[in-house]
Amino acid sequence: MIILSFYLTQEVNTSRIIFIPKGSSNFIISYLDKNNYQVNLLDKIILRGIGKPQNGWIDLKSTKMTKIEFLYRITTSKAALKKVTLIPGETYYFFLQNVAKALNISTYKLFKMYASLAYRKDGNIIADTYYLPLGMDEKQLIQHLLSITDNKYRKLSEKIFGEYNRKNWYKYITIASIIQKESASKEEMPLISSVIYNRIKKDMKLQMDGTLNYSKYSHTKITPAMIKNDKTTYNTYKYKGLPSDPVCAIEFESVKAAIFPVKSNYLYFMKSSDGTKHNFAASYKTHKKNITKVQKRKRNKKISKKKSSNKIKYKAKPKISKYDKLKNLWK
């Protein structure tokens, strides 16, 4: 009893937030031991009396505790979670700022960890809703987000190709990110994809505005000045081929479109007059006609709006109650 009492009151130094995988007590003890938590067969026996360890991210509330406190807390504690959403087409630049604010951690450290651990500049975190544990440090958080996405990428790649070649896969992620920025709907994605492949095949520049909406320019309107001055590979008006990195976060529909484009002879597309879809064209001549049609519709809309605004509108005088009349005396 003296020896056991001494053992259970030993000090344990740990991270406040730890991850415990799903599995049997044997598997969890083995996992914790491999991750330097120094647990053994005796701890397994003690855990049987206390209860089954939780799984997922666990908030131990402290970094120093006794052995018995550690064993008790891994069976009873759960991490507080914060909901953070990364929308399709958004860039890491804005997402990480939202994460830092939501979890009250350092934006600078988070960006620094992302820069050191991410495989590419963007596209490393898939668009999704994440429930992130409060108490994680910046490194743990980035590792957690990258791991989730990499596992999803691996599964999809193995399902389609039978293997996961990271370098080749990110070429599709780059195409998918352009599709994500350019498409007006999920139904259009395979068509946008076909335009990208057709232009590359014909050795044409992509000339797509969406590629310039990278990083901090995610919500910036692309202007002739930006096209002229931007010297990065994201400027597909200047340089042929794909940008060197993905443009933004993607969803699975855009990846599938990047891998399985529809067969078409389209080389051009432009937004329709109402902005809800795109008009596609196989030749520049047809593309110019589409531009003229849209411009004409927009002009006609402006003229009709101007005419309607010039009409004299008579408004009925609102009825004023007795109470309102008395109230107006104090204005």
C-alpha positions in Angstrom: 0.0 0.0 0.0 2.9 2.4 0.8 4.5 1.6 -2.5 1.2 2.0 -4.4 0.5 5.3 -2.6 4.0 6.6 -3.5 3.5 5.5 -7.1 0.1 7.2 -7.5 1.3 10.5 -6.0 4.2 10.8 -8.4 4.2 14.0 -10.4 3.2 13.8 -14.0 4.2 16.5 -16.5 2.0 16.7 -19.6 0.4 19.0 -22.2 -2.8 20.4 -21.0 -4.6 19.2 -24.2 -3.9 15.6 -25.2 -5.3 13.3 -27.9 -6.6 9.9 -27.0 -7.6 7.6 -29.9 -10.5 5.3 -30.0 -9.8 1.7 -29.0 -9.4 -0.8 -26.2 -7.7 0.1 -22.9 -4.7 -1.9 -24.0 -4.5 0.1 -27.2 -4.9 3.4 -25.4 -2.2 2.5 -22.8 0.2 1.5 -25.6 -0.5 4.8 -27.5 0.0 6.9 -24.4 3.3 5.1 -23.5 4.6 5.6 -27.1 3.8 9.3 -26.8 6.0 9.6 -23.6 3.2 9.6 -21.0 5.0 6.8 -19.1 2.1 4.5 -18.4 2.3 0.8 -17.9 0.5 -2.4 -16.9 -0.2 -1.1 -13.4 -1.9 1.9 -14.8 -4.1 -0.3 -17.0 -5.2 -2.2 -13.9 -5.9 1.0 -12.0 -7.9 2.4 -15.0 -10.2 -0.7 -14.9 -11.2 0.4 -11.4 -11.7 4.1 -12.4 -13.3 3.8 -15.8 -12.7 3.7 -19.6 -10.5 6.6 -21.0 -12.3 9.2 -23.1 -11.4 9.5 -26.8 -10.6 12.6 -28.8 -9.1 15.8 -27.5 -9.0 15.9 -23.7 -8.5 19.0 -21.6 -6.7 18.0 -18.4 -7.0 21.5 -17.0 -3.4 21.5 -15.9 0.1 20.5 -17.0 1.3 19.2 -13.6 -0.6 16.6 -11.6 -0.2 13.4 -9.7 -0.4 10.0 -11.5 -3.8 9.2 -10.0 -5.1 12.6 -11.0 -3.8 12.0 -14.6 -5.6 8.6 -14.8 -8.8 10.0 -13.4 -8.9 13.0 -15.7 -8.3 10.9 -18.9 -11.5 9.0 -18.0 -13.6 12.0 -17.2 -12.4 15.1 -19.1 -13.5 16.3 -22.5 -12.1 19.3 -24.3 -14.3 22.4 -24.9 -14.8 22.8 -28.6 -15.1 25.9 -30.7 -16.9 25.8 -34.1 -15.0 27.3 -37.0 -16.0 27.1 -40.7 -13.7 27.3 -43.7 -16.0 28.1 -46.7 -15.1 26.8 -50.2 -13.0 29.3 -52.1 -11.6 31.1 -49.0 -7.9 31.4 -48.5 -5.8 30.3 -45.5 -4.9 34.0 -44.9 -8.4 34.8 -43.7 -9.3 31.4 -42.2 -6.3 31.4 -39.9 -7.1 34.9 -38.6 -10.7 33.6 -37.8 -9.3 30.6 -36.0 -6.9 32.7 -34.0 -9.7 35.0 -32.9 -12.1 32.2 -32.1 -9.6 30.3 -30.0 -7.9 33.4 -28.5 -4.4 32.4 -29.7 -1.5 34.2 -31.4 -2.2 35.0 -35.1 1.5 35.5 -35.7 2.4 32.1 -34.2 -0.4 30.4 -36.1 0.8 31.8 -39.4 4.4 30.9 -38.5 3.5 27.3 -37.8 1.4 27.0 -40.9 4.3 28.3 -43.0 6.7 25.7 -41.5 4.3 22.7 -41.6 2.1 23.2 -44.6 2.9 21.3 -47.8 1.8 24.2 -50.1 0.9 27.8 -49.6 -2.8 27.0 -49.8 -5.2 24.1 -50.3 -3.7 22.2 -47.3 -6.9 22.6 -45.3 -10.1 21.4 -46.9 -13.3 23.5 -46.7 -15.4 22.2 -43.9 -16.8 23.0 -40.4 -14.2 22.2 -37.7 -14.8 21.7 -34.0 -11.5 22.8 -32.5 -10.5 22.1 -28.9 -9.8 25.2 -26.8 -6.4 25.0 -25.1 -4.5 23.7 -28.1 -1.3 25.6 -28.9 -0.6 26.9 -32.3 1.5 24.0 -33.4 -1.0 21.4 -32.2 -3.8 23.2 -34.0 -2.0 23.4 -37.4 -0.9 19.7 -37.1 -4.5 18.8 -36.3 -6.0 20.6 -39.3 -3.4 19.4 -41.7 -3.7 15.8 -40.5 -7.5 15.8 -41.0 -7.2 17.1 -44.6 -4.2 14.9 -45.5 -6.2 11.8 -44.4 -9.2 12.9 -46.5 -7.0 13.5 -49.5 -5.3 10.1 -49.1 -8.6 8.2 -48.9 -10.0 9.9 -52.0 -6.8 9.5 -54.0 -6.5 5.8 -53.1 -10.1 5.3 -54.0 -9.7 6.9 -57.5 -6.0 6.1 -58.3 -5.2 3.3 -56.0 -2.4 5.3 -54.5 -1.6 8.7 -52.9 1.2 10.5 -54.7 1.2 13.9 -52.8 3.0 15.8 -55.5 0.6 14.7 -58.3 -2.4 15.1 -56.1 -1.7 18.7 -55.4 -1.7 19.4 -59.1 -5.4 18.4 -59.1 -5.9 20.5 -55.9 -4.4 23.5 -57.8 -6.9 23.0 -60.7 -9.7 22.4 -58.2 -8.9 25.7 -56.5 -9.2 27.6 -59.7 -12.5 25.8 -60.5 -13.6 26.8 -56.9 -12.9 30.4 -57.5 -14.4 30.6 -61.1 -17.5 28.4 -61.0 -20.9 29.9 -60.2 -22.3 26.5 -59.1 -21.3 22.9 -58.5 -23.1 21.9 -61.8 -20.7 24.2 -63.7 -17.5 22.8 -62.2 -16.8 20.0 -64.8 -17.3 22.6 -67.6 -14.9 25.1 -66.0 -12.5 22.2 -65.6 -12.8 21.4 -69.3 -11.9 25.0 -70.2 -8.8 24.8 -68.1 -7.6 21.5 -69.7 -8.5 22.7 -73.2 -6.5 26.0 -72.9 -3.5 24.2 -71.4 -3.6 21.6 -74.3 -3.6 24.4 -76.8 -0.7 26.2 -75.0 -3.0 29.2 -74.2 -2.7 31.3 -71.0 -5.6 30.6 -68.6 -6.3 34.3 -68.2 -8.6 33.8 -65.2 -9.3 36.4 -62.6 -9.8 33.8 -59.9 -6.2 32.9 -59.8 -5.3 36.4 -58.7 -7.7 36.1 -55.7 -5.0 34.3 -53.7 -4.0 34.8 -50.0 -4.8 38.4 -48.8 -6.4 39.2 -52.2 -9.2 36.7 -51.7 -11.9 39.4 -51.7 -10.1 41.9 -53.9 -11.6 43.0 -57.2 -9.2 42.2 -60.0 -8.2 45.4 -61.9 -6.0 46.0 -65.1 -3.4 47.5 -62.7 -3.2 44.4 -60.7 -2.9 42.2 -63.8 -0.1 44.5 -65.0 1.8 44.6 -61.7 1.4 41.1 -60.2 4.5 39.1 -61.1 3.7 35.8 -59.3 2.7 32.6 -61.0 -0.9 33.3 -59.8 -1.1 35.9 -62.7 -2.4 33.6 -65.4 -2.7 36.6 -67.7 1.1 36.8 -67.8 2.2 33.2 -67.4 1.1 30.0 -69.1 0.1 26.9 -67.2 -1.1 26.5 -63.6 0.0 28.6 -60.6 2.8 27.0 -58.5 0.4 26.6 -55.6 -3.4 26.2 -55.0 -5.4 29.4 -54.8 -7.7 28.6 -52.0 -9.5 25.9 -49.9 -11.5 23.4 -52.0 -14.5 21.1 -51.5 -14.7 17.5 -52.9 -16.9 18.5 -55.8 -14.2 20.7 -57.3 -11.5 18.0 -56.8 -13.7 15.5 -58.7 -14.3 18.1 -61.4 -10.5 18.6 -61.7 -9.9 14.9 -62.1 -13.0 14.2 -64.3 -13.7 17.2 -66.6 -16.5 16.8 -69.1 -15.4 16.5 -72.7 -16.0 19.9 -74.5 -14.4 22.2 -77.0 -15.0 25.2 -74.8 -12.1 27.7 -74.5 -13.9 30.8 -73.1 -16.5 31.6 -70.5 -18.0 34.7 -69.0 -20.6 35.6 -66.3 -24.2 35.9 -67.5 -26.0 39.3 -67.0 -27.6 38.2 -63.7 -24.3 36.6 -62.5 -25.9 33.2 -61.6 -24.1 31.2 -64.3 -21.6 31.4 -67.1 -21.9 31.5 -70.9 -19.4 29.2 -72.5 -17.9 29.5 -76.0 -15.6 27.4 -78.2 -14.4 30.3 -80.3 -13.4 33.9 -79.6 -15.9 35.1 -82.1 -18.8 33.5 -80.1 -17.2 34.7 -76.9 -17.3 38.3 -78.2 -21.0 37.9 -79.1 -21.7 36.7 -75.6 -19.9 39.7 -74.2 -21.9 42.1 -76.4 -25.2 40.4 -75.4 -24.5 40.8 -71.7 -23.3 44.4 -72.1 -26.5 45.2 -74.0 -28.7 43.7 -71.3 -26.8 45.6 -68.6 -27.3 48.9 -70.5 -31.0 48.2 -71.0 -31.4 47.5 -67.3 -29.7 50.7 -66.3 -31.9 52.7 -68.7 -35.1 51.1 -67.4 -34.0 51.8 -63.8 -33.2 55.4 -64.6 -36.7 55.8 -66.2 -38.4 54.3 -63.2 -36.5 56.5 -60.8 -37.5 59.7 -62.7 -41.2 58.9 -62.3 -42.9 61.1 -59.6 -44.0 58.9 -56.7 -46.7 60.0 -54.4 -46.7 58.6 -50.9 -49.8 58.5 -48.8 -49.5 60.5 -45.6 -49.1 58.1 -42.6 -51.9 58.2 -40.1 -50.8 59.7 -36.8 -52.4 58.5 -33.6 -53.3 60.9 -30.8 -50.4 59.5 -28.8 -47.9 60.1 -31.6 -49.1 63.7 -32.0 -48.3 64.4 -28.3 -45.0 62.6 -28.6 -44.0 64.8 -31.6 -44.4 67.9 -29.4 -41.2 67.0 -27.7 -39.0 66.6 -30.8 
